């Protein structure tokens, strides 16, 4: 990744007329969200030139100052820089995840009466930035799948969730991307994804209510009610 430090003077500089502070979201993404079915795990690392990074930091400093933050205290002088780096780290999903390319043959005896069962993993913790307000939402994910000819290492399911979670997104799309991503990766007979999350855009603003959002996504053989029931039972049994 390109080094992105600037000078202290840059931090307090004003954005030149015509600059759009929303360039930050474009810079953090680096490119449009990829199709989950076409090389979504093998992406080039984002690179931001030092001059551009300093400009984004200046824009953040200006916003914080306008909103009332005193930027001339020991605790806040580097806050624009820390905020920008934290935002960059929180959107690391745009950098891809090459380790997801590793898969294994399905473990089966090939016996005539062998019936594949589902593999369920969770809770997998995740955090995202909502693309509507750029505020966090976070929670847990459960993934289930019935293998075809391939399986994936258990830790890769966590990597898969975080690949799509560490972006600007919405919960509905996140579940679709996880399901389609696993389908693309190992072509299982079926996929199930269950997400539960708290959204700061409803906790901190607007209606200001403490609630959670639950979404579930199905693919393939999960049109079987018994498979769905077993999956949801496991997800609810270990709910945090």
C-alpha positions in Angstrom: 0.0 0.0 0.0 1.3 3.5 -0.8 2.5 5.6 2.2 -0.2 8.2 2.8 1.2 10.5 5.5 1.1 14.3 5.0 2.4 17.2 7.0 0.7 18.8 10.1 0.2 21.9 8.0 -1.9 19.9 5.5 -4.2 18.8 8.3 -5.3 22.3 9.0 -5.4 23.5 5.4 -8.6 24.3 3.8 -10.0 22.4 0.8 -9.7 24.5 -2.4 -12.9 25.8 -3.8 -14.7 23.2 -5.9 -13.3 20.2 -4.1 -15.9 17.7 -3.2 -15.5 16.2 0.3 -17.5 13.1 -0.8 -14.4 12.1 -2.9 -13.4 10.4 0.4 -16.0 7.6 -0.2 -14.8 7.1 -3.8 -11.2 7.0 -2.6 -11.9 4.5 0.1 -13.6 2.2 -2.3 -11.0 2.7 -5.0 -13.3 1.1 -7.6 -16.9 0.0 -8.1 -18.0 -3.0 -6.0 -17.1 -6.1 -8.0 -19.5 -8.7 -9.2 -19.3 -11.6 -6.6 -19.1 -14.1 -9.5 -16.1 -12.6 -11.3 -12.9 -12.6 -9.3 -14.4 -10.8 -6.3 -11.7 -12.2 -3.9 -8.7 -11.2 -6.1 -8.7 -7.4 -6.2 -5.8 -4.9 -6.4 -4.9 -3.2 -3.2 -6.2 0.4 -3.0 -3.5 3.0 -3.3 -4.0 6.7 -2.4 -1.3 9.2 -3.3 0.1 11.2 -0.3 -1.2 14.5 -1.9 -4.7 13.1 -2.2 -4.6 11.7 1.3 -3.6 15.1 2.7 -6.5 16.7 0.8 -9.0 14.2 2.2 -7.6 14.8 5.7 -8.0 18.6 5.2 -11.6 18.2 4.2 -12.3 16.1 7.3 -10.6 18.7 9.5 -12.7 21.4 8.0 -15.9 19.4 8.7 -15.0 18.6 12.3 -14.1 22.3 12.9 -17.4 23.5 11.4 -19.3 21.1 13.5 -17.7 22.3 16.7 -14.6 20.2 17.4 -11.7 22.1 18.8 -8.8 20.8 16.7 -6.1 22.5 18.7 -6.0 20.2 21.8 -3.6 17.3 22.5 -6.4 14.9 22.0 -7.8 16.3 18.7 -4.8 17.6 16.7 -4.4 14.2 15.0 -8.1 13.2 15.0 -8.7 13.9 11.3 -5.7 11.7 10.5 -6.9 9.0 12.9 -10.4 9.2 11.5 -9.3 8.8 7.9 -7.1 5.8 8.7 -9.8 4.2 10.7 -12.2 4.7 7.8 -9.7 3.2 5.4 -9.2 0.1 7.6 -13.0 -0.3 8.1 -13.4 -0.5 4.3 -10.6 -3.0 3.8 -13.0 -5.4 2.0 -12.4 -3.4 -1.2 -8.9 -4.8 -1.1 -10.2 -8.4 -1.7 -9.1 -11.5 0.0 -6.8 -13.8 -2.0 -6.8 -16.5 0.7 -10.4 -17.4 -0.3 -9.0 -19.0 -3.5 -8.1 -22.1 -1.5 -10.7 -24.9 -1.6 -10.6 -28.7 -0.9 -12.3 -31.8 -2.3 -15.5 -32.7 -0.4 -14.9 -35.4 2.3 -17.3 -38.2 1.3 -17.0 -42.0 1.2 -19.0 -42.3 -1.9 -21.2 -44.9 -0.3 -24.5 -45.5 -2.1 -26.5 -44.5 1.0 -24.3 -41.6 1.9 -26.4 -38.4 2.2 -24.5 -35.1 2.5 -25.6 -32.9 5.5 -25.2 -29.2 6.0 -22.2 -27.5 7.4 -23.1 -24.6 9.7 -20.7 -22.0 11.0 -21.4 -19.1 13.5 -21.7 -16.8 15.1 -19.3 -14.8 12.9 -19.0 -11.2 14.1 -19.0 -8.5 11.5 -19.1 -4.7 11.3 -20.0 -2.5 8.3 -20.5 1.1 7.4 -24.0 1.8 6.1 -23.9 3.4 2.7 -26.8 5.7 3.5 -25.3 7.5 6.5 -21.8 6.1 6.8 -22.6 5.0 10.3 -21.7 1.5 11.6 -24.0 -1.5 11.8 -22.7 -4.6 13.4 -23.8 -8.1 14.5 -23.4 -11.8 13.8 -23.6 -14.0 10.8 -24.4 -17.7 10.4 -23.5 -19.5 7.2 -24.8 -23.0 6.2 -24.1 -25.0 3.1 -24.5 -28.4 1.7 -21.3 -29.3 -0.1 -21.1 -30.4 -3.7 -17.7 -31.5 -5.0 -15.7 -29.0 -2.9 -15.5 -27.6 0.6 -13.8 -24.6 2.1 -11.8 -24.2 5.3 -13.9 -23.1 8.2 -11.9 -19.9 8.7 -12.6 -19.0 5.1 -16.2 -18.5 6.0 -15.2 -15.7 8.4 -13.0 -14.2 5.7 -15.9 -14.4 3.3 -18.2 -12.5 5.6 -15.5 -9.8 6.4 -14.6 -9.4 2.7 -18.1 -8.1 2.0 -18.8 -6.5 5.4 -15.8 -4.2 5.5 -17.3 -1.9 2.9 -20.0 0.7 2.5 -23.1 -1.5 2.2 -26.5 -2.4 3.4 -27.5 -5.5 5.3 -29.7 -6.8 2.5 -26.9 -6.7 0.0 -24.4 -8.1 2.4 -26.4 -11.3 2.8 -26.8 -11.7 -0.9 -23.1 -11.2 -1.6 -22.1 -13.7 1.1 -24.4 -16.3 -0.4 -23.5 -15.7 -4.0 -19.8 -15.5 -3.0 -19.8 -18.9 -1.5 -21.8 -20.3 -4.4 -19.2 -18.9 -6.8 -16.3 -20.2 -4.7 -17.3 -23.9 -4.3 -20.5 -24.4 -6.1 -22.3 -26.1 -3.2 -25.7 -27.7 -3.5 -27.2 -25.0 -1.3 -26.3 -22.0 0.8 -28.0 -20.3 3.8 -27.0 -17.0 5.4 -28.6 -15.5 8.5 -27.6 -12.0 9.7 -28.6 -10.1 12.8 -27.3 -6.6 13.3 -27.8 -3.3 15.2 -27.8 -0.2 13.1 -26.4 3.0 14.5 -28.4 5.0 11.9 -31.5 4.1 13.9 -29.9 4.1 17.3 -28.1 7.5 17.1 -30.4 9.5 14.8 -33.9 9.6 13.3 -36.2 7.4 15.4 -33.4 6.7 17.9 -34.6 3.2 18.8 -32.7 0.2 20.1 -33.6 -2.6 17.7 -32.0 -5.3 15.6 -32.5 -6.3 12.0 -32.7 -9.9 11.0 -32.3 -11.1 7.4 -32.0 -14.6 5.9 -31.0 -15.7 2.4 -31.4 -19.1 0.8 -29.9 -20.8 -2.3 -30.3 -24.2 -3.9 -31.4 -27.2 -1.8 -32.4 -24.9 1.1 -35.9 -24.8 -0.5 -36.3 -27.9 1.7 -38.2 -26.8 4.8 -36.4 -29.3 7.0 -33.0 -27.9 6.1 -34.2 -24.4 6.8 -35.6 -25.4 10.1 -32.4 -27.1 11.2 -30.3 -24.2 10.1 -32.4 -21.6 11.9 -32.6 -23.7 15.0 -28.8 -23.8 15.2 -28.5 -20.0 14.5 -31.1 -19.2 17.3 -29.6 -21.7 19.7 -26.3 -19.9 19.8 -27.6 -16.3 19.5 -25.6 -13.7 21.4 
